[in-house]
């Protein structure tokens, strides 16, 4: 994604499902304001692995000293933001000469780690980006299939993509936010029925009972189904040109459900340069990160973002023009970042 401040929304979008992010810095400039902003956003989004590529290392005098200083400053930053040293790697590179890109370079004798490609090919990553393997089924209903044909007069299926967990015929499930319980009869796909479907699979669920299920509902496992809420606190990255103020009336899109929302209090604004949270700001400006309270016209079945990325995230939308105004994370995600409180 582009690194300029006006493209923070691209950073948020690109990092929202990432397992590893490469931050690129210029060895002549080191860790700058944008580097700190990017690292803060990545920490809030819960990106598990991070690489700092210190580029143009061939253009500085005392490359070893420069790289050591940048690495130390970046390590201090990422440690404060919650990463462990095992999850962060700094690599000196020269894109012009290919140093430490595909293979380790003799031009950086002070560095004994892997090249960038070697690291990317060996670092452990997780195909399940939801953030929690122990979580039960989360199935946002995208579409209700009712063909009403002579061949399928009574067919009623619920199509969507599994956001977390797994499902199999015979599983007891609950439809949220209504709370109605039923059982999965079978799992349909264009290639036939499945015995089990995992996270990321697009399927159609057939339920035993004729219950009321609509687009925007979530079919969840009964063991750990989230409690539907219509009021909650959230961390947002404000992407609108006009500032966000208390009382704003917007649309909130959570999964496949869109509902009206009112922004209550602005609780905190996160200063990614000082790594502190300033309480009770008057507004959130473009690219600001803050914590707000939200009240909805109808409840949503949301998990805390730290439990599940998909069911814990949402968008705030301009009801007039349809533009995305904020990316939101359910829960007090700022507490996951070790920040102080501004006076």
C-alpha positions in Angstrom: 0.0 0.0 0.0 1.2 3.6 -0.5 2.9 5.1 2.5 1.8 8.8 2.4 -0.4 10.0 5.1 -3.4 10.6 2.8 -3.4 6.9 2.1 -3.8 5.7 5.7 -7.1 4.1 4.6 -5.1 1.9 2.2 -2.8 0.9 5.0 -5.8 0.0 7.2 -7.5 -2.0 4.4 -4.3 -3.8 3.3 -3.3 -4.7 6.9 -6.7 -5.9 8.0 -6.2 -9.5 6.8 -2.3 -9.5 6.7 -0.3 -12.1 8.5 3.0 -10.2 7.9 3.7 -6.7 6.9 6.9 -5.2 5.4 7.6 -1.6 6.4 10.1 0.2 4.1 12.3 3.0 5.4 15.1 5.0 3.8 18.4 4.4 5.6 19.2 8.1 5.2 16.0 9.2 7.1 15.5 6.3 9.5 12.3 5.9 11.6 10.1 8.9 10.6 6.6 10.1 11.6 5.0 7.9 8.9 6.9 4.8 10.2 5.5 5.4 13.7 2.0 5.9 12.3 2.1 2.7 10.3 3.5 0.7 13.2 0.7 2.0 15.4 -2.0 1.1 12.9 -0.6 -2.4 12.4 -0.4 -2.9 16.2 -4.1 -1.9 16.5 -5.1 -4.2 13.7 -3.3 -7.1 15.3 -0.8 -7.9 12.5 1.3 -10.7 14.1 4.6 -10.4 12.1 6.6 -7.4 11.1 9.6 -6.7 8.9 11.5 -3.4 8.7 13.4 -3.2 5.4 16.0 -0.5 5.7 16.5 0.4 2.1 19.3 2.4 0.4 21.8 1.1 3.0 24.5 1.5 0.3 24.1 5.3 0.3 25.0 6.0 3.9 28.4 6.2 5.6 29.0 3.8 8.5 26.2 1.5 7.3 26.7 -0.7 10.3 26.2 2.1 12.8 23.2 3.5 10.9 21.5 0.1 10.7 22.2 -0.6 14.4 20.7 2.8 15.4 17.6 2.4 13.2 17.1 -1.2 14.5 17.3 -0.1 18.1 14.8 2.7 17.7 12.4 0.5 15.8 12.7 -2.3 18.4 11.9 0.1 21.2 8.8 1.3 19.2 7.5 -2.2 18.4 8.1 -3.4 21.9 6.1 -0.5 23.3 3.3 -1.3 20.8 3.1 -4.9 22.0 5.3 -7.0 19.6 7.8 -9.5 20.9 11.3 -9.5 19.5 10.7 -12.9 17.9 7.9 -11.4 15.7 9.9 -8.4 14.4 13.0 -8.5 12.1 15.1 -5.6 10.7 16.9 -6.2 7.4 19.4 -3.9 5.7 18.7 -3.9 1.9 19.7 -2.2 -1.3 16.9 -2.5 -3.9 19.3 -1.0 -6.5 22.0 -3.6 -6.1 19.8 -6.5 -4.8 21.6 -6.7 -1.4 19.7 -9.0 1.0 16.7 -9.2 -1.2 16.8 -12.7 -2.7 20.1 -13.8 -1.2 22.4 -12.6 1.6 24.9 -10.0 0.5 28.6 -9.8 1.2 28.2 -6.0 1.3 26.6 -6.1 4.7 29.0 -8.2 6.8 27.6 -6.6 10.0 24.2 -8.4 9.3 24.0 -12.2 9.7 20.3 -12.7 9.4 18.3 -14.0 6.4 17.6 -12.2 3.2 14.1 -10.8 2.7 12.9 -13.6 0.5 14.5 -16.2 2.7 12.6 -14.8 5.7 9.3 -14.6 3.8 9.7 -18.2 2.8 10.4 -19.5 6.3 8.5 -17.4 8.7 5.5 -19.2 10.2 2.2 -17.8 9.0 -1.4 -18.9 9.6 -3.8 -19.5 6.8 -6.7 -18.8 9.2 -6.5 -15.0 9.6 -9.5 -14.8 11.9 -7.2 -14.7 15.0 -8.7 -17.5 17.1 -8.8 -21.2 16.2 -10.8 -22.0 19.3 -13.7 -19.9 18.2 -17.0 -21.6 17.2 -18.9 -21.1 14.0 -19.5 -17.6 12.7 -21.5 -17.6 9.4 -22.8 -14.2 8.2 -25.7 -14.8 5.9 -25.1 -13.2 2.5 -28.1 -14.4 0.6 -31.3 -16.4 1.2 -31.8 -18.9 -1.7 -35.4 -19.8 -2.5 -35.8 -20.9 -6.1 -39.5 -21.9 -5.8 -39.2 -24.2 -8.8 -41.1 -27.4 -9.6 -37.8 -29.3 -9.0 -37.2 -27.5 -5.6 -40.5 -26.2 -4.4 -39.5 -26.1 -0.7 -35.8 -25.4 -0.9 -34.5 -22.7 1.5 -30.8 -22.3 1.9 -28.6 -19.6 3.5 -25.5 -18.7 1.5 -22.3 -17.0 2.8 -18.7 -17.5 3.7 -17.6 -19.0 7.0 -15.9 -16.2 9.0 -14.7 -18.5 11.9 -14.9 -22.0 13.1 -16.4 -25.0 11.3 -19.8 -26.5 10.7 -21.1 -30.0 10.0 -24.5 -31.6 9.6 -26.1 -32.3 12.9 -24.5 -29.2 14.6 -26.8 -27.2 16.8 -26.6 -23.5 15.9 -28.2 -20.2 16.9 -29.5 -17.5 14.6 -28.4 -14.0 15.7 -29.6 -11.5 16.7 -33.0 -13.3 17.1 -31.6 -16.1 19.3 -33.6 -18.8 17.6 -31.9 -22.3 17.8 -32.0 -25.0 15.2 -29.8 -27.7 13.7 -27.8 -27.9 10.5 -29.3 -30.5 8.1 -26.7 -30.4 5.3 -24.1 -28.2 3.6 -24.5 -27.5 -0.1 -21.9 -26.4 -2.6 -21.9 -26.2 -6.4 -19.8 -29.4 -6.3 -22.2 -31.3 -4.0 -22.7 -31.7 -0.3 -19.9 -31.5 2.3 -19.4 -33.5 5.5 -17.7 -30.4 7.1 -16.8 -26.9 6.1 -14.1 -24.8 7.6 -13.2 -21.1 7.9 -13.1 -19.3 4.5 -15.3 -21.7 2.7 -18.3 -20.4 0.8 -21.3 -22.7 1.3 -25.1 -22.8 1.6 -26.5 -24.1 4.9 -29.7 -26.0 5.0 -31.4 -26.0 8.4 -33.7 -28.6 9.9 -36.3 -26.1 11.1 -38.1 -23.5 9.0 -36.9 -20.5 11.0 -36.8 -16.8 10.0 -33.3 -16.0 8.7 -32.4 -13.0 6.7 -29.4 -11.4 5.0 -27.3 -9.8 7.7 -28.0 -12.5 10.3 -25.2 -14.5 11.8 -25.5 -18.3 12.3 -23.2 -19.2 15.2 -22.4 -22.2 17.4 -24.5 -22.3 20.5 -21.4 -22.9 22.7 -19.8 -19.5 22.4 -22.3 -17.4 20.4 -21.7 -13.6 20.9 -24.3 -11.6 22.7 -26.0 -9.2 20.3 -25.3 -5.6 21.3 -26.8 -2.2 20.2 -24.4 -0.1 22.3 -20.6 -0.6 22.5 -17.2 1.1 22.6 -14.9 0.8 19.6 -11.6 1.9 18.2 -11.8 3.7 14.9 -9.4 5.1 12.3 -11.2 8.1 10.9 -11.0 8.3 7.1 -13.4 11.2 6.4 -12.3 14.6 5.2 -14.7 16.3 7.6 -14.0 15.7 11.3 -16.1 13.3 13.4 -17.9 14.9 16.3 -20.3 13.5 19.0 -23.8 13.0 17.8 -22.9 12.1 14.2 -25.6 10.0 12.5 -24.0 7.4 10.2 -24.5 3.9 8.8 -22.6 1.0 10.3 -21.8 -2.0 8.2 -20.9 -5.2 10.1 -20.4 -8.3 8.0 -23.5 -8.5 5.8 -25.7 -6.3 8.0 -26.0 -2.5 7.6 -27.9 -0.4 10.2 -28.2 3.2 11.4 -25.8 4.4 14.1 -25.2 7.4 16.3 -21.8 8.2 17.6 -21.9 9.0 21.3 -18.9 10.2 23.2 -15.4 10.6 21.8 -13.5 8.8 24.6 -9.9 9.0 23.5 -7.6 10.1 20.6 -4.5 8.0 20.2 -1.3 10.0 19.5 0.8 7.6 17.5 3.9 9.8 17.8 3.9 10.1 21.6 2.2 6.8 22.1 -0.4 8.2 24.5 -4.2 8.4 24.5 -5.6 11.9 25.0 -9.0 11.8 26.7 -12.2 13.4 25.5 -11.1 15.0 22.3 -13.6 17.5 20.7 -13.3 15.7 17.3 -11.4 13.1 15.3 -9.7 14.5 12.2 -8.6 12.7 9.0 -6.4 9.7 9.8 -6.9 10.1 13.6 -7.2 6.9 15.6 -9.6 7.1 18.6 -12.0 5.3 20.8 -15.7 6.1 20.6 -19.1 4.9 21.8 -21.7 3.8 19.3 -25.4 3.3 19.6 -27.3 1.3 16.9 -30.8 1.2 15.6 -30.8 -2.6 15.7 -28.3 -5.0 17.4 -25.4 -6.8 15.8 -23.7 -10.1 16.8 -20.1 -8.9 17.2 -17.1 -10.4 18.8 -14.3 -8.4 20.3 -11.8 -7.6 17.5 -9.0 -9.3 19.5 -11.1 -12.5 19.4 -12.0 -12.5 15.8 -10.9 -10.0 13.1 -14.0 -10.5 10.8 -16.8 -10.4 13.3 -15.0 -7.7 15.4 -14.6 -5.2 12.6 -17.0 -2.8 10.9 -17.3 0.3 8.7 -18.9 3.6 9.3 -20.5 5.0 6.1 -21.8 8.3 5.0 -25.6 7.8 4.7 -25.8 10.6 2.1 -23.1 9.6 -0.4 -22.2 6.1 0.6 -18.5 6.9 1.2 -16.6 4.9 3.9 -15.8 7.3 6.7 -14.1 5.0 9.3 -12.7 1.5 9.8 -13.8 0.3 13.3 -12.7 -2.4 15.7 -15.2 -3.6 18.3 -13.9 -3.3 21.9 -11.2 -1.3 23.6 -8.5 -2.3 21.2 -6.3 0.6 22.4 -5.7 -1.3 25.7 -3.8 -4.0 23.7 -1.3 -1.3 22.9 0.7 -0.2 25.9 0.0 3.5 25.8 -0.1 6.1 28.5 -2.8 8.7 29.0 -2.2 12.3 27.9 -2.8 15.1 30.4 
